[in-house]
Amino acid sequence: MIKLSELQMKEIIVINSGRRLGHLSDLEIDADIGRITSLIIYVKENNSLFGKQEEILIPWHQIITIGTDVILVEEVEELKFYSEER
């Protein structure tokens, strides 16, 4: 078993392009079945005066592997922001 704090230290990388998405910020959990459904990554906008953060949502099925230092995910055609899911 792995703790959330341990997952948050791992960098999330897109396996096809090597693009770094950042670090895990939170998890989305389906309480009915008790499973993680998505990873949430906070992305800070550099041009914002107050540093507004967007949240990128990565569905669990897109995770290739969770390694010792990184989480590798499949290439996504379009990043889904958490606010768009609601």
Long-range contacts (C-beta under 8 A, 24 or more apart in sequence): 2-66, 7-66, 7-71, 10-66, 10-67, 10-69, 10-70, 10-71, 11-69, 11-70, 11-71, 12-39, 12-41, 12-58, 12-70, 12-71, 12-73, 13-70, 13-71, 13-72, 13-73, 14-72, 14-73, 14-74, 14-75, 14-76, 15-64, 15-72, 15-73, 15-74, 15-75, 16-74, 16-75, 17-75, 21-56, 21-58, 21-73, 22-56, 24-71, 25-55, 26-55, 28-57, 28-82, 35-60, 36-60, 39-63, 39-71, 39-73, 40-82, 54-81, 54-82, 54-83, 55-81, 55-82, 55-83, 56-80, 56-81, 56-82, 57-81, 57-82, 57-85
